[in-house]
Amino acid sequence: MADKVKALVWSEFTEPKDVYPVGIHGEIAKHLNAQSDVEAKTAQIEDPQQGVSEESLAWADVLLWWGHKRHRDITDENLARIVKHVKERGMGYFAIHSAHYSRGLIALLETGCGLGGVGNGGAETVSVVMPDHPIAEGVTDFVVPQTEYFTEPFDVPEPEAVVLRSTFETDDKLWFRSGSCWTVEEGRVFYFRPGHETFPIMRQPEVLKVVYNGTLWAAKRT
Ligand code: ZN
């Protein structure tokens, strides 16, 4: 049996404690550690070297990243270390929801990563548009009952694969490329849209299934 995938799950840990007592990273790590083929550890911005020391990154096959309010607090030195591990060593970078504005994603994709718009409320329908992609393994269309919507245009390079697409109850003209893949030098980059911190989205089984599949893909196991 192959070694377990080593997943470092990072959050700035500003998510509300009443919704995520152990953080979004803690919730994801708990789920990944329940799988037979993944070993997950959590890291956060208040850790030494903001949770991305050389030792931590060298251990990881994939770095999952959730942040919202503190993107700009990530230091140049720590950002450079993340980018180096992706580009040179092939560590995966998996950005979740508001991590579209994470310094790591912006540096790796070399675009602004901005959104057409953002707003609260309503349901989100996530549709599988590439059912044969490894990230869609065992995933069928699903609904997130309450979400914060993002709208196109999403300022990113054309993805090499768009696995998931979202539409929103708030306005039927709104849509978003919700599960997108890129390769950046030696590393794989995955962006997954659901994960707003005021709703328990990271406890929804369909969402966690995509997180698991995306973790394996970004770690080059699928
Ligand atoms: Zn949000």
Boltz pocket constraint, residues with backbone or C-beta under 6 A from the ligand:
constraints:
  - pocket:
      binder: B
      contacts: [[A, 97], [A, 98], [A, 148], [A, 195], [A, 196], [A, 197]]
      max_distance: 6.0
